[in-house]
């Protein structure tokens, strides 16, 4: 029973990956998703932190500690899971897939970009609830971009999302 369930999940994961990845090759969307994915690189979070402090010093300062704790927890779990699962990236598993960007590390599961984006979106909306839709929309686009660009499977992105949400909650609990 477990094997059948795992096979069904793997089939759905692969089918969804192929559906999203097959949309690339269009100049506008390729550039769009490369830009989106770069907006989830580590430097972006430092800019977000400074912008928060500039926008509302008190609220911004209140978010720095939870963000630091959450990002630290997320990074520790992310690195551990990468080494435990050692899942090959789609472009390494399937010869017909060509990744459209350079990857920061060797393994696919979970998506660190997605995890970090959901950490930022979650912690950000605690002090700035008005940013909920744009923040989670942006985090979701980062996850989709990782699939579109051929570097993650949907289950990697889903795991990254869950990791980011849990890490953000952990960071807020530990700091408040």
PAZAPA-4460 file (N, C-alpha, C; in steps of 0.05 Angstrom, whole numbers, plus 32768, in hexadecimal, padded with zeros to 4 digits):
% residues 176
    n_x    n_y    n_z   ca_x   ca_y   ca_z    c_x    c_y    c_z   seq   type   mol
   8011   7FE8   8000   8000   8000   8000   8011   8019   8000     1      X     A
   8026   801A   8012   8037   8031   8013   8046   8035   7FF8     2      X     A
   804E   801F   7FED   805D   8020   7FD3   804C   802B   7FBD     3      X     A
   8033   8022   7FBC   8020   802C   7FA8   801B   804A   7FAC     4      X     A
   8018   8052   7FC5   8014   806F   7FCB   802C   807F   7FC3     5      X     A
   8044   8075   7FC9   805D   8083   7FC2   805F   8085   7FA3     6      X     A
   8059   8070   7F95   805A   8071   7F78   8046   8085   7F6C     7      X     A
   802E   8086   7F77   801A   8099   7F6E   8023   80B5   7F73     8      X     A
   802E   80BA   7F8A   8038   80D5   7F91   804F   80DD   7F7D     9      X     A
   8061   80CA   7F78   8077   80CF   7F66   806D   80D5   7F49    10      X     A
   8058   80C6   7F41   804D   80CB   7F26   8040   80E6   7F24    11      X     A
   8031   80EE   7F39   8025   8109   7F39   803A   811E   7F3A    12      X     A
   804F   811A   7F4A   8065   812D   7F4C   8072   8131   7F31    13      X     A
   8078   811B   7F23   8085   811D   7F09   8073   812A   7EF4    14      X     A
   8059   8122   7EF4   8046   812E   7EE1   8043   814C   7EE5    15      X     A
   8041   8154   7EFE   803F   8171   7F04   8059   8180   7EFC    16      X     A
   8070   8173   7F02   8089   817F   7EFA   8089   8183   7EDB    17      X     A
   8083   816E   7ECC   8084   8170   7EAF   8070   8184   7EA4    18      X     A
   8059   8187   7EB1   8045   819A   7EA9   8050   81B7   7EAB    19      X     A
   805C   81BD   7EC3   8067   81D8   7EC7   8080   81DC   7EB7    20      X     A
   8092   81C9   7EB7   80AC   81CD   7EA9   80A8   81D0   7E8B    21      X     A
   8094   81C2   7E80   8090   81C3   7E63   8087   81DE   7E5A    22      X     A
   8080   81F0   7E6C   8077   820B   7E64   808F   821D   7E5E    23      X     A
   80A7   8215   7E66   80BE   8227   7E62   80C6   8228   7E44    24      X     A
   80DA   8239   7E3F   80E2   823D   7E23   80D6   8255   7E16    25      X     A
   80C6   8264   7E25   80BB   827D   7E1C   80CB   8293   7E29    26      X     A
   80D6   82A4   7E19   80E9   82B8   7E22   80E0   82C8   7E3A    27      X     A
   80C8   82D3   7E38   80BD   82E3   7E4E   80BC   82D3   7E68    28      X     A
   80B0   82BB   7E67   80AC   82AB   7E80   80C6   82A0   7E8B    29      X     A
   80D8   829A   7E79   80F2   8290   7E82   8100   82A7   7E92    30      X     A
   8100   82BF   7E88   810C   82D6   7E96   80FC   82DC   7EB0    31      X     A
   80E2   82DB   7EAE   80D1   82E1   7EC6   80D8   82CE   7EDC    32      X     A
   80D8   82B4   7ED7   80DD   82A1   7EEC   80FA   82A0   7EF6    33      X     A
   810D   82A7   7EE4   8129   82AA   7EEE   812A   82C2   7F01    34      X     A
   811D   82D7   7EFB   811D   82EF   7F0D   810F   82E8   7F27    35      X     A
   80F8   82DB   7F26   80EA   82D3   7F3E   80FC   82C1   7F4F    36      X     A
   8109   82AE   7F43   8119   829C   7F53   8131   82AA   7F60    37      X     A
   813C   82BE   7F52   8152   82CE   7F5D   8149   82DF   7F74    38      X     A
   8130   82E7   7F74   8125   82F7   7F8A   8123   82E7   7FA4    39      X     A
   8127   82CD   7FA2   8127   82BC   7FB9   8143   82B4   7FC2    40      X     A
   8158   82C0   7FB6   8173   82BC   7FBF   8178   82C9   7FDA    41      X     A
   818D   82C1   7FE8   8192   82CA   8003   8194   82E9   8006    42      X     A
   81A0   82F6   7FF2   81A3   8313   7FF4   8188   8322   7FF6    43      X     A
   8173   8316   7FEB   8159   8323   7FEB   814E   8326   8007    44      X     A
   8154   8313   8019   8149   8313   8034   8156   8329   8045    45      X     A
   8170   832F   803F   817D   8345   804D   816F   835F   8044    46      X     A
   8169   8362   802B   815C   837A   8021   8140   837D   802E    47      X     A
   8132   8366   8030   8117   8367   803C   811A   8370   8059    48      X     A
   812D   8366   8067   8131   836E   8083   8136   838C   8086    49      X     A
   8148   8396   8075   814E   83B3   8076   8135   83C3   806E    50      X     A
   8126   83BA   805A   810E   83C8   8052   80F9   83C9   8068    51      X     A
   80F7   83B3   8077   80E4   83B2   808D   80EC   83C6   80A2    52      X     A
   8105   83C7   80A9   810E   83DB   80BD   8109   83F7   80B3    53      X     A
   810E   83FC   809A   810A   8416   808E   80EC   841E   808E    54      X     A
   80DB   840A   8087   80BE   840F   8085   80B2   8414   80A0    55      X     A
   80BA   8405   80B4   80AF   8407   80CF   80C3   83FC   80E2    56      X     A
   80D3   840E   80ED   80EA   8405   80FD   80E3   83F2   8113    57      X     A
   80CE   83F8   8122   80C6   83E7   8138   80BE   83CB   812F    58      X     A
   80AC   83CA   811B   80A3   83B0   8110   80BA   83A1   8103    59      X     A
   80CB   83B0   80F4   80E2   83A3   80E7   80F5   8397   80FB    60      X     A
   80FB   83A6   8110   810D   839B   8125   8101   8383   8133    61      X     A
   80E7   8383   8136   80D9   836D   8143   80DA   8353   8132    62      X     A
   80DD   8357   8118   80DE   8340   8106   80FA   8334   8102    63      X     A
   810F   8343   8108   812A   833A   8102   8131   8320   8111    64      X     A
   812C   831F   812B   8132   8307   813A   8122   82EE   8131    65      X     A
   8108   82F0   812E   80F9   82D9   8124   8103   82D0   8108    66      X     A
   810A   82E3   80F7   8114   82DC   80DC   812F   82CD   80DF    67      X     A
   8141   82D8   80EF   815B   82CB   80F2   8158   82AE   80FD    68      X     A
   8147   82AB   8111   8143   8290   811D   8136   827E   8108    69      X     A
   8122   8288   80FA   8113   8278   80E6   8126   8270   80CF    70      X     A
   8135   8283   80C5   8148   827C   80AF   815D   8269   80B8    71      X     A
   8167   826C   80D1   817B   8259   80DB   816F   823D   80DD    72      X     A
   8157   823B   80E8   814A   8220   80EB   8145   8214   80CF    73      X     A
   813B   8224   80BD   8135   821B   80A2   814E   8211   8094    74      X     A
   8164   8220   8097   817D   8218   808A   8188   81FE   8095    75      X     A
   8186   81FB   80AF   8190   81E2   80BC   8180   81CA   80B3    76      X     A
   8166   81CC   80B3   8155   81B6   80AB   8158   81B1   808D    77      X     A
   8158   81C6   807D   815B   81C4   8060   8175   81B5   8059    78      X     A
   818B   81BD   8064   81A5   81B0   805F   81A4   8192   8067    79      X     A
   8198   818D   807E   8196   8171   8088   8186   8160   8075    80      X     A
   816E   816A   806D   815D   815B   805B   816A   8156   8040    81      X     A
   8178   816A   8036   8186   8166   801C   8199   814E   801E    82      X     A
   81A8   814C   8034   81BB   8136   8037   81AE   811C   803D    83      X     A
   8197   811C   804B   8189   8103   8051   817C   80F7   8038    84      X     A
   816E   8108   8029   8160   80FE   8012   8170   80FC   7FF8    85      X     A
   8183   810F   7FF4   8195   810E   7FDD   8185   810A   7FC2    86      X     A
   816F   8117   7FC0   815F   8114   7FA8   816C   8123   7F90    87      X     A
   816F   8116   7F7A   817A   8122   7F63   8167   8137   7F58    88      X     A
   8172   814C   7F4D   8162   8161   7F41   8156   8156   7F26    89      X     A
   813F   8162   7F1E   8132   8158   7F06   8144   8157   7EED    90      X     A
   8155   816B   7EE9   8166   816B   7ED2   817C   8156   7ED3    91      X     A
   8181   814B   7EEB   8194   8135   7EEE   8187   811A   7EEB    92      X     A
   816D   8118   7EF1   815E   80FF   7EF0   8153   80F9   7ED4    93      X     A
   814D   810F   7EC5   8141   810B   7EAB   8152   8119   7E96    94      X     A
   815B   810A   7E84   816E   8114   7E6F   8162   812A   7E5E    95      X     A
   8147   8129   7E5A   813A   813D   7E49   8135   8158   7E57    96      X     A
   813C   815A   7E71   8138   8172   7E80   8152   8182   7E82    97      X     A
   8150   819B   7E7C   8167   81AD   7E7F   8160   81C3   7E92    98      X     A
   816F   81C4   7EA9   816A   81D9   7EBC   8171   81F4   7EB0    99      X     A
   8160   8208   7EB6   8164   8222   7EAA   8175   8235   7EBB   100      X     A
   817D   822C   7ED2   818E   823D   7EE4   81A3   822B   7EF1   101      X     A
   81B7   8238   7EFC   81CB   822A   7F0C   81BF   8224   7F27   102      X     A
   81C5   820E   7F33   81BA   8207   7F4D   81CE   820C   7F64   103      X     A
   81C4   8213   7F7C   81D7   8219   7F92   81E2   8200   7F9F   104      X     A
   81D6   81E9   7F9B   81E0   81D1   7FA7   81D8   81B9   7F96   105      X     A
   81E0   81A2   7F9E   81DD   818A   7F8D   81C1   817D   7F8E   106      X     A
   81B4   817E   7FA5   819B   816E   7FA8   8182   817F   7FA6   107      X     A
   816C   8171   7FA1   8153   817E   7F9B   8140   8181   7FB2   108      X     A
   813F   816E   7FC5   812B   816E   7FDA   8136   8177   7FF4   109      X     A
   812A   818B   8001   8114   819D   7FF8   811E   81B6   7FEA   110      X     A
   810C   81C6   7FE0   8114   81DF   7FD3   811A   81F4   7FE8   111      X     A
   8133   81FB   7FEA   813C   8210   7FFD   8132   822B   7FF6   112      X     A
   8131   8232   7FDC   8126   824C   7FD4   8109   824F   7FDD   113      X     A
   80F9   8239   7FDA   80DD   823A   7FE2   80DB   823C   8000   114      X     A
   80EB   822D   800E   80EA   822E   802C   80F1   824A   8036   115      X     A
   8106   8256   802B   810D   8270   8034   80F8   8285   802D   116      X     A
   80EC   8283   8016   80D7   8295   800E   80BF   8293   8021   117      X     A
   80B7   827B   8029   80A1   8278   803B   80A8   8281   8057   118      X     A
   80C1   827E   805F   80CA   828A   8079   80C5   82A8   8078   119      X     A
   80CF   82B4   8064   80CD   82D2   8062   80B0   82DA   8060   120      X     A
   80A0   82CD   804F   8084   82D5   804C   8075   82D2   8066   121      X     A
   807A   82BD   8075   806B   82B8   808E   8073   82CC   80A3   122      X     A
   808C   82D0   80A8   8095   82E3   80BC   808D   82FF   80B5   123      X     A
   8090   8306   809C   8089   8321   8092   806B   8328   8098   124      X     A
   805A   8315   8094   803D   831A   8097   8035   831C   80B4   125      X     A
   8046   8314   80C7   803F   8317   80E3   803D   8334   80EA   126      X     A
   8051   8344   80E2   8050   8361   80E8   8043   8372   80D3   127      X     A
   8042   8367   80BB   8036   8376   80A5   8020   8365   8097   128      X     A
   800A   8360   80A4   7FF5   834F   8099   7FEB   8357   807D   129      X     A
   7FED   8370   8077   7FE4   837A   805D   7FF5   836E   8047   130      X     A
   800D   8364   804D   801E   8358   8039   801A   833A   8035   131      X     A
   8005   8330   8042   8000   8313   8041   7FFE   8308   8024   132      X     A
   7FEC   8313   8014   7FE9   8309   7FF9   8001   830D   7FE7   133      X     A
   800D   8325   7FE7   8026   8328   7FD6   803D   8316   7FE0   134      X     A
   8040   8314   7FFA   8056   8304   8005   8053   82E6   7FFE   135      X     A
   803B   82DC   8003   8037   82BF   7FFD   8035   82BA   7FDF   136      X     A
   802B   82CD   7FD0   802B   82CB   7FB3   8048   82CA   7FA8   137      X     A
   8059   82DB   7FB3   8075   82DB   7FAB   8082   82C1   7FB2   138      X     A
   807E   82B7   7FCB   808A   829E   7FD4   8081   8287   7FC2   139      X     A
   8067   8287   7FBB   805C   8272   7FAA   8069   8273   7F8E   140      X     A
   806D   828B   7F84   807A   828E   7F69   8096   8284   7F6A   141      X     A
   80A4   8288   7F80   80BF   827E   7F82   80BE   825F   7F80   142      X     A
   80AC   8253   7F8E   80A9   8236   7F8C   80A3   822C   7F70   143      X     A
   8091   823A   7F63   808A   8232   7F47   80A2   8237   7F35   144      X     A
   80B1   824C   7F3A   80C8   8252   7F29   80DD   823C   7F2A   145      X     A
   80E0   822F   7F42   80F3   821A   7F45   80EC   8202   7F34   146      X     A
   80D2   81FD   7F31   80C9   81E7   7F20   80CC   81EF   7F03   147      X     A
   80C2   8206   7EFC   80C3   8210   7EE1   80DF   8210   7ED6   148      X     A
   80F3   8217   7EE6   810F   8218   7EDE   811D   81FD   7EDE   149      X     A
   810E   81E8   7EE6   8119   81CD   7EE4   812B   81C4   7EFA   150      X     A
   812B   81D1   7F11   813D   81CA   7F26   8130   81BC   7F3E   151      X     A
   8115   81BB   7F3F   8107   81AE   7F55   80EE   81A1   7F4A   152      X     A
   80E6   818C   7F59   80CC   817F   7F55   80B7   818D   7F66   153      X     A
   809E   818A   7F60   8089   8197   7F70   808B   818E   7F8E   154      X     A
   8091   8175   7F93   8093   816C   7FAF   80AA   8179   7FBE   155      X     A
   80BF   8180   7FB0   80D5   8190   7FBC   80CB   81AB   7FC5   156      X     A
   80BB   81B7   7FB4   80B0   81D2   7FB9   809C   81D0   7FD0   157      X     A
   808B   81BC   7FD0   8078   81B8   7FE5   8086   81B4   8000   158      X     A
   809B   81A4   8000   80AA   819F   8019   80B8   81B9   8022   159      X     A
   80C2   81C9   800F   80CE   81E3   8015   80BA   81F6   8022   160      X     A
   80A2   81F6   8016   808D   8207   8021   8087   81FF   803E   161      X     A
   8083   81E6   8043   807D   81DC   805E   8094   81E3   8071   162      X     A
   80AC   81DE   8068   80C4   81E4   8079   80C5   8202   807F   163      X     A
   80C0   8213   806C   80C0   8230   8070   80AB   8238   8084   164      X     A
   8093   822E   8081   807D   8235   8094   8083   822C   80B0   165      X     A
   808D   8214   80B3   8093   820A   80CE   80AB   8219   80DA   166      X     A
   80BF   821F   80CA   80D6   822D   80D4   80CF   824A   80DC   167      X     A
   80BD   8256   80CD   80B4   8271   80D5   80A5   8270   80EF   168      X     A
   8093   825D   80F2   8085   825A   810C   8098   8256   8123   169      X     A
   80AC   8245   811F   80C1   8240   8133   80D0   825A   813A   170      X     A
   80D7   8269   8125   80E5   8282   812A   80D5   8296   813A   171      X     A
   80BB   8297   8134   80AA   82AA   8143   80A5   82A0   815F   172      X     A
   80A2   8287   8163   809D   827C   817F   80B6   8281   8190   173      X     A
   80CD   827C   8184   80E6   827E   8194   80EE   829B   819A   174      X     A
   80E3   82AE   818B   80EC   82C9   818E   80D8   82DB   819D   175      X     A
   80BE   82D2   819E   80AA   82E4   81AB   80A5   82DA   81C7   176      X     A
***
